[in-house]
Amino acid sequence: MLSSLFPKTSNIHFYLKPIDVLAGLSVASLLLPQAVAYAFIAHMSIQAAIGASLVGLLLYAIFGASRFAIVSPTSSSAALVAAGALSLMPSGSEEQAALSFALVILTGCGLIIVAFARLGRLSAFVSRPVLRGFSFALAATIIIKQFPIMVGTHATGANPFTLLADLFEKMPQWSWWSLAAGTAALLLLISLKRYTKLPAAFIVLALGIGLAYACDLSVFQIAIVGPFELAIPHFGLPKLSLHQWLSAGELAGGLLVIIFSESWGSIRTLALQHGNHVEPNRELFALGAANLASGLIQGMPVGAGFSACVANEAAGAQSKWAGIAAAICMLFLVVYGKPLIEHIPEPILAATVIGALLHSLNPQPIIALWRMNRDQYLTLAAIAAVLFFGILHGMIIAVALSIASAIRTFSQPAVRELAELDSTRNYIDCGHHPEAMPHKNILILRPEEPLFFASVDGVFDVIKALVKSRVNCRIIIVSLEESSDLDSSATESLIELSHNLAKLGITLLLARVKDPIRLLLLKTAPDSFQDKLFWSVADAADHAKQLLPTMPI
């Protein structure tokens, strides 16, 4: 089990290709402005963002599997860690920073634990429509929070609507020069994005830095980033009370879900496009190691954001060395470019944040759900939850909606009646194919969901109702093709169903029974299921036809 979480030595290449160096340089030019921008979103220092980027890139290259994954701070994780820490501590305080680091550490530990427990597939329980709604509302919230920076004033609000109301009340305090600079930067950024080979954000920030050096922006009420500390980080745990650690632990689950869902979506999408194999538990471990190390050096949470991963792919990355090259290039840019970063105009930085998130406001995925008439209300509910209740509570509501949707599906079981198509031994849904005629004394049923504790009672209630409606039914065949195994609840319910049907003079046969279920039933209730388990529906139906003449009328 442990071997699947670590890279094989045969898969590690100890040479650096020139194309990976070029890809790393291209990615570094994207990551540096993003790191500065996401530090502002997270209410954390620029050093925290830069350190997290370096650690994330290096550790993922060691433990991860994708050659395209770029593990660094992301907008969603930055917003969530800010919402979590600020819900407990005031902004800018030492306690808020320490709580943020604790949240990152616990999230990293949680990811590693989930990886060792091999629960990577559990991310599927947060449905895509819910994630789309959450991402849409999160992007809208972050963008709206950039508006006060764009106009050079301060505004507060419990949600985006109250923040906008407060901002418009303060319109006389707006710096129109600041708004003009930010708007011009955003328009330039959007126009440059058509040229995918150009590092648009890097170019826009470079022009902004040039503007700051060319004239005194304070005359025009345009703020700049200003001086920031850049030192060797202190390695260790933040000093917090037990109560504060427990509070951070309560928030870590949400951050874990967002980091892995976002990262796994990016990694898996690119892997499928290129025919690569990735394993969710190994990716969980790599992300956990990166976040644990980032938190221990007072860094931000990290994940594999889609824009950075796609940029790495577009740059032609051939191996994970591209991520290491990106870390080296980024470190070089930071060490020798610190004075330049300090002169970035804040409205232009806000414009780069908005530009990076505009793709998340694309309504096409939501429109597609509406056209399919599937899950569109789940998406809208997730959007409303984040916009009205904030990022933290909205995320909790969104996950709860996803779980509630799964429970609703299991509580409304679908059971299909099967019948033979002519004499082909092919048994199909006679509800959709009326040409398949059912036998008057044999009822063949197929549950459409696996049998387990949450679904088994509903499925068997449907079966009992169908039995009552068929007065001539003597034999019931239940196809278990959707079930790979049974838990104790499903096993007990199946035995009870067999006994109850026997009291009515009806024999229960099971078809498409897989080996784990076969062994379990023969061990648990041999008297009920001996000679009643079949590999196919056709075999069970043949046995039923032979059995009918021997049964009492």
C-alpha positions as CSV (number, residue, x, y, z in Angstrom):
1,M,0.0,0.0,0.0
2,L,2.8,2.4,0.9
3,S,4.6,1.8,-2.4
4,S,1.7,3.3,-4.3
5,L,2.1,6.6,-2.5
6,F,5.7,7.1,-3.4
7,P,7.4,7.5,-6.7
8,K,9.3,4.5,-8.1
9,T,13.0,5.2,-8.6
10,S,12.7,3.9,-12.2
11,N,10.3,6.7,-12.9
12,I,12.6,9.5,-11.7
13,H,14.7,11.1,-14.4
14,F,17.9,12.8,-13.1
15,Y,18.4,15.1,-16.1
16,L,16.9,18.4,-17.0
17,K,15.6,19.0,-20.6
18,P,16.0,22.5,-22.1
19,I,12.2,22.5,-22.9
20,D,11.5,22.0,-19.2
21,V,13.7,25.0,-18.3
22,L,11.8,27.2,-20.8
23,A,8.5,25.9,-19.4
24,G,9.7,26.6,-15.8
25,L,10.6,30.2,-16.8
26,S,7.2,30.7,-18.4
27,V,5.4,29.3,-15.4
28,A,7.5,31.4,-12.9
29,S,6.5,34.6,-14.8
30,L,2.9,33.6,-14.1
31,L,3.3,32.4,-10.5
32,L,5.2,35.4,-9.1
33,P,2.4,37.9,-9.8
34,Q,-0.2,35.4,-8.7
35,A,1.7,34.8,-5.4
36,V,1.7,38.5,-4.6
37,A,-2.0,38.8,-5.6
38,Y,-3.1,35.7,-3.6
39,A,-1.2,36.9,-0.5
40,F,-3.5,39.9,-0.5
41,I,-6.6,37.7,-0.8
42,A,-5.4,35.5,2.1
43,H,-4.5,38.4,4.3
44,M,-1.0,36.9,4.6
45,S,2.5,38.2,3.8
46,I,4.0,38.1,0.4
47,Q,6.8,35.9,1.9
48,A,4.1,33.4,2.9
49,A,3.0,33.1,-0.7
50,I,6.4,32.9,-2.2
51,G,7.6,30.3,0.4
52,A,4.5,28.3,-0.3
53,S,5.1,28.4,-4.0
54,L,8.7,27.2,-3.7
55,V,7.8,24.4,-1.3
56,G,4.8,23.3,-3.3
57,L,6.7,23.1,-6.5
58,L,9.6,21.1,-5.0
59,L,7.7,18.6,-2.9
60,Y,5.1,17.9,-5.6
61,A,8.0,17.1,-8.0
62,I,9.2,14.6,-5.5
63,F,6.0,12.9,-4.5
64,G,3.5,13.7,-7.3
65,A,2.9,11.9,-10.6
66,S,1.7,14.5,-13.1
67,R,4.3,16.3,-15.3
68,F,1.9,19.2,-15.7
69,A,0.8,19.9,-12.1
70,I,2.0,23.2,-10.7
71,V,1.4,23.2,-6.9
72,S,1.3,26.8,-5.6
73,P,-1.1,29.2,-3.9
74,T,-4.6,29.3,-5.5
75,S,-7.3,31.9,-5.3
76,S,-9.9,29.5,-3.8
77,S,-7.6,28.2,-1.0
78,A,-6.4,31.7,-0.3
79,A,-9.9,33.0,0.1
80,L,-11.0,30.1,2.2
81,V,-8.0,30.3,4.6
82,A,-8.7,34.0,5.0
83,A,-12.4,33.4,5.7
84,G,-11.5,30.7,8.2
85,A,-8.8,32.7,10.1
86,L,-10.7,36.0,10.0
87,S,-13.8,34.3,11.5
88,L,-11.8,33.7,14.7
89,M,-9.1,36.4,14.8
90,P,-8.9,40.1,13.7
91,S,-7.2,40.8,10.4
92,G,-3.5,41.7,10.6
93,S,-3.0,40.3,14.1
94,E,-0.3,37.8,15.0
95,E,-3.0,35.4,16.1
96,Q,-4.7,35.5,12.7
97,A,-1.4,34.7,11.0
98,A,-0.6,31.9,13.4
99,L,-4.1,30.5,13.0
100,S,-3.7,30.6,9.2
101,F,-0.5,28.6,9.4
102,A,-2.1,26.1,11.8
103,L,-5.0,25.7,9.3
104,V,-2.5,24.9,6.5
105,I,-0.6,22.4,8.7
106,L,-3.7,20.5,9.8
107,T,-5.0,20.5,6.2
108,G,-1.7,18.9,5.1
109,C,-2.0,16.3,7.9
110,G,-5.6,15.6,6.9
111,L,-4.6,15.1,3.2
112,I,-1.8,12.6,4.2
113,I,-4.2,10.7,6.6
114,V,-6.8,10.4,3.8
115,A,-4.1,9.2,1.4
116,F,-2.9,6.5,3.8
117,A,-6.6,5.5,4.4
118,R,-6.9,5.2,0.6
119,L,-10.0,7.4,0.5
120,G,-9.1,9.5,-2.5
121,R,-12.3,8.5,-4.3
122,L,-14.4,10.2,-1.6
123,S,-13.9,13.5,-3.4
124,A,-16.5,12.3,-5.9
125,F,-19.2,12.8,-3.2
126,V,-18.8,16.6,-3.8
127,S,-20.6,16.7,-7.1
128,R,-19.4,18.7,-10.1
129,P,-22.5,21.0,-10.2
130,V,-21.9,22.0,-6.6
131,L,-18.2,22.6,-7.2
132,R,-19.1,24.7,-10.3
133,G,-21.5,26.8,-8.3
134,F,-19.0,27.2,-5.4
135,S,-16.2,28.2,-7.9
136,F,-18.5,30.6,-9.7
137,A,-19.6,32.4,-6.5
138,L,-16.1,32.3,-5.0
139,A,-14.7,34.0,-8.1
140,A,-17.4,36.6,-8.0
141,T,-16.8,37.2,-4.3
142,I,-13.0,37.6,-4.7
143,I,-13.5,39.9,-7.7
144,I,-15.9,42.1,-5.8
145,K,-13.4,42.3,-3.0
146,Q,-10.9,43.8,-5.4
147,F,-13.2,46.8,-6.2
148,P,-12.2,48.8,-3.1
149,I,-8.5,48.3,-4.0
150,M,-9.3,49.4,-7.6
151,V,-10.8,52.7,-6.4
152,G,-8.3,53.3,-3.6
153,T,-10.6,53.2,-0.6
154,H,-11.7,50.8,2.2
155,A,-15.1,49.1,2.3
156,T,-16.5,46.4,4.5
157,G,-19.5,44.0,4.3
158,A,-20.7,40.6,5.5
159,N,-21.2,39.5,1.9
160,P,-20.6,40.9,-1.6
161,F,-23.9,42.8,-1.6
162,T,-23.3,44.7,1.6
163,L,-19.7,45.4,0.6
164,L,-20.9,46.9,-2.7
165,A,-23.5,49.0,-0.9
166,D,-20.8,50.3,1.5
167,L,-18.4,51.0,-1.4
168,F,-21.0,53.0,-3.3
169,E,-21.8,55.0,-0.2
170,K,-18.1,56.0,-0.1
171,M,-18.0,57.1,-3.8
172,P,-16.9,60.6,-2.9
173,Q,-13.7,59.1,-1.5
174,W,-12.9,57.2,-4.6
175,S,-9.6,57.8,-6.4
176,W,-10.6,58.1,-10.1
177,W,-6.9,57.9,-11.1
178,S,-6.6,54.6,-9.3
179,L,-9.8,53.3,-11.0
180,A,-8.4,54.4,-14.4
181,A,-5.1,52.7,-13.8
182,G,-6.8,49.4,-12.7
183,T,-9.3,49.5,-15.5
184,A,-6.6,50.1,-18.1
185,A,-4.6,47.3,-16.7
186,L,-7.6,44.9,-16.8
187,L,-8.4,45.8,-20.4
188,L,-4.8,45.3,-21.4
189,L,-4.7,42.0,-19.6
190,I,-7.8,40.8,-21.4
191,S,-6.5,41.8,-24.8
192,L,-3.1,40.1,-24.2
193,K,-4.7,36.9,-23.1
194,R,-5.6,36.2,-26.8
195,Y,-1.8,35.6,-27.3
196,T,-1.5,32.5,-25.2
197,K,2.3,32.4,-25.5
198,L,2.7,35.8,-23.8
199,P,2.9,36.0,-19.9
200,A,0.1,38.6,-19.8
201,A,0.0,39.2,-16.1
202,F,3.8,39.6,-16.0
203,I,3.8,42.1,-18.8
204,V,1.0,44.2,-17.2
205,L,2.7,44.2,-13.8
206,A,6.0,45.2,-15.5
207,L,4.3,48.1,-17.1
208,G,2.8,49.1,-13.7
209,I,6.2,48.9,-12.1
210,G,7.6,51.1,-14.8
211,L,4.8,53.6,-14.2
212,A,5.6,53.7,-10.5
213,Y,9.3,54.4,-11.2
214,A,8.5,57.0,-13.8
215,C,6.3,59.2,-11.6
216,D,5.2,59.7,-8.0
217,L,1.9,57.8,-7.9
218,S,1.0,59.1,-4.5
219,V,0.2,62.4,-6.2
220,F,-2.6,60.6,-8.0
221,Q,-3.7,58.7,-4.9
222,I,-2.5,55.4,-6.4
223,A,-1.1,53.1,-3.7
224,I,1.8,50.7,-4.2
225,V,2.5,47.4,-2.5
226,G,5.3,48.9,-0.5
227,P,8.2,47.3,1.5
228,F,7.8,43.7,2.7
229,E,10.1,41.4,4.7
230,L,11.9,38.6,2.9
231,A,13.9,36.4,5.2
232,I,14.8,32.7,5.8
233,P,11.5,31.3,7.2
234,H,11.3,29.9,10.7
235,F,10.5,26.2,10.7
236,G,8.1,25.1,13.4
237,L,4.6,24.9,14.8
238,P,2.7,28.2,15.4
239,K,2.2,29.0,19.1
240,L,-1.5,28.5,19.7
241,S,-3.6,27.3,22.6
242,L,-5.3,23.9,22.5
243,H,-8.7,25.6,21.9
244,Q,-7.2,27.5,18.9
245,W,-5.8,24.3,17.4
246,L,-9.2,22.6,17.8
247,S,-10.9,25.6,16.1
248,A,-8.4,25.4,13.2
249,G,-9.1,21.6,13.0
250,E,-12.8,22.3,12.6
251,L,-12.0,24.5,9.6
252,A,-9.4,22.3,8.0
253,G,-11.9,19.8,6.6
254,G,-13.4,22.4,4.3
255,L,-10.0,23.6,3.0
256,L,-9.0,19.9,2.4
257,V,-12.0,19.3,0.3
258,I,-11.5,22.4,-1.8
259,I,-7.7,21.9,-2.3
260,F,-8.1,18.2,-3.4
261,S,-11.2,18.7,-5.5
262,E,-9.7,21.7,-7.4
263,S,-6.3,19.9,-7.7
264,W,-7.6,16.5,-8.7
265,G,-9.9,18.1,-11.3
266,S,-6.9,19.9,-12.9
267,I,-4.5,16.9,-12.7
268,R,-7.1,14.4,-13.9
269,T,-8.2,16.5,-16.8
270,L,-4.7,16.9,-18.2
271,A,-3.9,13.3,-17.6
272,L,-6.9,12.1,-19.6
273,Q,-6.0,14.5,-22.4
274,H,-2.5,13.1,-22.7
275,G,-3.2,9.4,-21.9
276,N,-1.3,9.5,-18.6
277,H,-2.2,7.6,-15.4
278,V,-2.6,9.3,-12.1
279,E,-3.7,7.8,-8.8
280,P,-5.8,9.9,-6.4
281,N,-4.2,8.6,-3.2
282,R,-0.7,9.4,-4.4
283,E,-1.8,12.9,-5.4
284,L,-3.4,13.3,-2.0
285,F,-0.1,12.4,-0.3
286,A,1.8,14.8,-2.5
287,L,-0.6,17.7,-1.8
288,G,-0.6,16.8,1.9
289,A,3.2,16.9,2.1
290,A,3.3,20.2,0.3
291,N,0.8,21.8,2.6
292,L,2.3,20.4,5.7
293,A,5.7,21.8,4.8
294,S,4.2,25.1,3.7
295,G,2.5,25.5,7.0
296,L,5.6,24.6,9.0
297,I,7.6,27.5,7.2
298,Q,4.7,29.9,7.7
299,G,3.3,29.6,4.2
300,M,0.0,29.7,2.5
301,P,-2.1,26.6,1.4
302,V,-1.2,25.3,-2.0
303,G,-2.9,23.3,-4.7
304,A,-2.8,22.5,-8.4
305,G,-4.7,25.4,-9.9
306,F,-6.1,24.9,-13.4
307,S,-4.6,28.1,-14.9
308,A,-1.1,27.3,-13.8
309,C,-1.3,23.6,-14.8
310,V,-2.6,24.6,-18.3
311,A,0.2,27.2,-18.6
312,N,2.8,24.5,-17.8
313,E,1.2,22.2,-20.4
314,A,1.1,25.0,-23.1
315,A,4.7,25.8,-22.4
316,G,5.6,22.2,-23.4
317,A,6.6,20.6,-20.1
318,Q,8.0,17.1,-20.6
319,S,8.6,16.1,-17.0
320,K,8.2,17.2,-13.4
321,W,11.6,19.0,-13.7
322,A,9.5,21.8,-15.2
323,G,8.1,22.5,-11.7
324,I,11.6,22.4,-10.2
325,A,12.8,24.8,-12.9
326,A,9.9,27.1,-12.1
327,A,10.9,27.2,-8.4
328,I,14.5,28.0,-9.2
329,C,13.4,30.8,-11.7
330,M,10.9,32.2,-9.2
331,L,13.5,32.3,-6.4
332,F,15.9,34.1,-8.7
333,L,13.2,36.7,-9.7
334,V,12.3,37.2,-6.0
335,V,15.9,37.7,-4.7
336,Y,16.9,40.1,-7.4
337,G,13.5,41.7,-8.1
338,K,12.3,42.5,-4.6
339,P,12.5,46.3,-5.1
340,L,10.4,45.9,-8.3
341,I,7.7,43.9,-6.5
342,E,7.5,46.7,-3.8
343,H,6.6,49.2,-6.6
344,I,3.7,47.2,-8.0
345,P,0.6,49.6,-8.0
346,E,-2.2,48.1,-6.0
347,P,-5.0,48.8,-8.5
348,I,-3.0,47.0,-11.2
349,L,-2.4,44.1,-8.9
350,A,-6.1,44.0,-8.2
351,A,-6.7,44.0,-12.0
352,T,-4.4,40.9,-12.3
353,V,-6.5,39.1,-9.7
354,I,-9.7,39.9,-11.5
355,G,-8.1,38.9,-14.8
356,A,-7.0,35.5,-13.4
357,L,-10.6,34.8,-12.2
358,L,-12.7,36.0,-15.1
359,H,-12.7,32.5,-16.7
360,S,-14.4,31.2,-13.6
361,L,-17.4,33.5,-14.3
362,N,-18.0,31.8,-17.6
363,P,-21.7,30.8,-17.5
364,Q,-21.5,28.1,-20.1
365,P,-21.1,25.2,-17.7
366,I,-24.2,26.3,-15.8
367,I,-26.2,26.9,-19.1
368,A,-25.2,23.4,-20.1
369,L,-26.7,22.0,-16.9
370,W,-29.9,23.9,-17.7
371,R,-30.1,22.4,-21.2
372,M,-29.6,18.9,-19.8
373,N,-32.2,19.8,-17.1
374,R,-29.9,18.1,-14.5
375,D,-28.7,19.5,-11.2
376,Q,-29.0,23.2,-12.2
377,Y,-30.8,24.0,-9.0
378,L,-27.9,22.5,-7.0
379,T,-25.5,24.8,-8.8
380,L,-27.7,27.9,-8.1
381,A,-28.1,26.9,-4.5
382,A,-24.3,26.6,-4.1
383,I,-23.9,30.1,-5.7
384,A,-26.5,31.6,-3.4
385,A,-25.0,30.0,-0.3
386,V,-21.6,31.5,-0.9
387,L,-22.9,35.0,-2.0
388,F,-25.3,35.4,0.9
389,F,-23.6,33.5,3.8
390,G,-19.9,34.0,2.9
391,I,-17.2,31.8,1.7
392,L,-16.8,29.6,4.8
393,H,-20.4,29.0,5.6
394,G,-21.2,28.8,1.9
395,M,-18.7,26.1,1.4
396,I,-20.2,24.1,4.3
397,I,-23.7,24.5,2.8
398,A,-22.4,23.5,-0.7
399,V,-20.8,20.3,0.6
400,A,-24.0,19.6,2.6
401,L,-26.1,20.1,-0.5
402,S,-23.9,17.6,-2.4
403,I,-24.2,15.0,0.3
404,A,-28.0,15.6,0.6
405,S,-28.3,15.1,-3.2
406,A,-26.5,11.7,-2.9
407,I,-28.8,10.7,0.0
408,R,-31.8,11.8,-2.0
409,T,-30.7,9.6,-4.9
410,F,-30.3,6.6,-2.7
411,S,-33.6,7.2,-0.9
412,Q,-35.5,7.1,-4.3
413,P,-34.3,3.7,-5.6
414,A,-34.9,2.7,-9.2
415,V,-35.8,-1.0,-9.8
416,R,-36.2,-2.2,-13.4
417,E,-38.2,-5.2,-14.5
418,L,-36.4,-7.4,-17.0
419,A,-37.7,-9.8,-19.7
420,E,-36.2,-11.9,-22.4
421,L,-36.0,-10.4,-25.9
422,D,-37.5,-13.1,-28.1
423,S,-35.4,-16.2,-27.4
424,T,-32.0,-14.5,-27.4
425,R,-31.2,-15.1,-23.7
426,N,-30.8,-11.3,-23.5
427,Y,-32.8,-9.9,-20.6
428,I,-33.6,-6.2,-21.0
429,D,-35.8,-3.5,-19.4
430,C,-39.3,-4.3,-20.5
431,G,-40.5,-0.9,-19.4
432,H,-38.5,0.6,-22.3
433,H,-38.8,-2.4,-24.6
434,P,-42.4,-3.6,-24.7
435,E,-41.4,-6.3,-27.3
436,A,-39.7,-8.1,-24.4
437,M,-42.5,-10.1,-22.7
438,P,-42.2,-11.0,-19.0
439,H,-43.1,-14.5,-17.8
440,K,-46.4,-14.6,-15.9
441,N,-45.0,-16.6,-12.9
442,I,-41.4,-15.3,-12.9
443,L,-40.6,-11.7,-11.9
444,I,-37.1,-10.6,-12.8
445,L,-35.8,-7.3,-11.2
446,R,-32.7,-5.3,-11.3
447,P,-31.9,-2.6,-8.7
448,E,-30.1,0.3,-10.4
449,E,-28.0,1.2,-7.4
450,P,-25.6,-0.9,-5.3
451,L,-27.3,-2.5,-2.2
452,F,-25.9,-1.0,1.0
453,F,-27.3,0.4,4.3
454,A,-28.6,3.6,2.8
455,S,-30.4,2.1,-0.2
456,V,-31.4,-1.5,0.7
457,D,-34.6,-0.8,2.5
458,G,-35.9,1.5,-0.3
459,V,-35.0,-1.1,-2.9
460,F,-36.7,-4.0,-1.1
461,D,-39.8,-1.9,-0.4
462,V,-40.2,-1.4,-4.2
463,I,-39.6,-5.2,-4.7
464,K,-42.3,-6.0,-2.1
465,A,-44.8,-3.6,-3.8
466,L,-44.1,-5.3,-7.2
467,V,-44.7,-8.7,-5.7
468,K,-48.1,-7.7,-4.3
469,S,-49.1,-6.4,-7.7
470,R,-48.3,-9.7,-9.4
471,V,-50.7,-12.3,-7.9
472,N,-49.4,-15.2,-10.0
473,C,-45.7,-14.6,-9.1
474,R,-44.0,-17.8,-7.9
475,I,-40.3,-17.0,-8.4
476,I,-38.4,-13.7,-8.1
477,I,-35.0,-13.2,-9.6
478,V,-33.0,-10.2,-8.4
479,S,-30.0,-9.2,-10.5
480,L,-27.2,-7.9,-8.3
481,E,-25.0,-6.7,-11.1
482,E,-24.7,-3.2,-9.6
483,S,-23.4,-4.6,-6.3
484,S,-19.7,-5.6,-5.9
485,D,-20.1,-6.5,-2.2
486,L,-22.7,-6.2,0.6
487,D,-22.4,-4.6,4.0
488,S,-24.1,-6.1,7.1
489,S,-27.3,-4.2,6.7
490,A,-27.8,-5.3,3.1
491,T,-26.9,-8.9,4.0
492,E,-29.4,-9.1,6.8
493,S,-32.1,-7.4,4.7
494,L,-31.5,-9.8,1.9
495,I,-31.9,-12.8,4.2
496,E,-35.1,-11.3,5.7
497,L,-36.5,-10.8,2.2
498,S,-35.8,-14.4,1.3
499,H,-37.6,-15.6,4.5
500,N,-40.6,-13.3,4.0
501,L,-41.0,-14.4,0.4
502,A,-40.7,-18.1,1.4
503,K,-43.6,-17.6,3.8
504,L,-45.7,-16.4,0.8
505,G,-44.7,-19.4,-1.2
506,I,-42.3,-17.4,-3.4
507,T,-38.7,-18.5,-4.1
508,L,-36.0,-15.9,-4.3
509,L,-33.1,-16.4,-6.8
510,L,-30.1,-14.1,-7.2
511,A,-28.4,-13.5,-10.5
512,R,-25.1,-11.8,-11.5
513,V,-23.8,-12.6,-8.0
514,K,-20.1,-11.6,-7.7
515,D,-17.7,-13.8,-5.7
516,P,-17.5,-11.7,-2.5
517,I,-21.3,-11.7,-2.2
518,R,-21.5,-15.4,-3.1
519,L,-19.0,-16.4,-0.4
520,L,-20.7,-14.1,2.2
521,L,-24.3,-15.4,1.6
522,L,-23.2,-19.1,1.5
523,K,-21.3,-18.6,4.8
524,T,-24.0,-16.5,6.5
525,A,-27.2,-18.2,5.3
526,P,-26.5,-21.4,3.4
527,D,-30.0,-22.8,3.9
528,S,-31.5,-19.7,2.2
529,F,-29.1,-19.4,-0.7
530,Q,-27.7,-22.8,-1.5
531,D,-28.3,-23.5,-5.3
532,K,-30.0,-20.1,-5.6
533,L,-27.0,-18.0,-6.8
534,F,-26.3,-17.7,-10.5
535,W,-23.7,-16.1,-12.7
536,S,-26.2,-14.7,-15.2
537,V,-29.9,-13.7,-15.4
538,A,-30.4,-16.2,-18.2
539,D,-29.0,-19.1,-16.1
540,A,-31.3,-18.0,-13.2
541,A,-34.3,-17.8,-15.6
542,D,-33.6,-21.3,-17.0
543,H,-33.4,-22.7,-13.4
544,A,-36.7,-20.9,-12.5
545,K,-38.5,-22.5,-15.5
546,Q,-37.3,-25.9,-14.5
547,L,-38.4,-25.3,-10.9
548,L,-41.9,-24.1,-11.6
549,P,-43.5,-27.5,-12.4
550,T,-42.1,-28.9,-9.1
551,M,-43.6,-26.1,-7.0
552,P,-47.0,-26.6,-5.3
553,I,-49.9,-24.7,-6.9
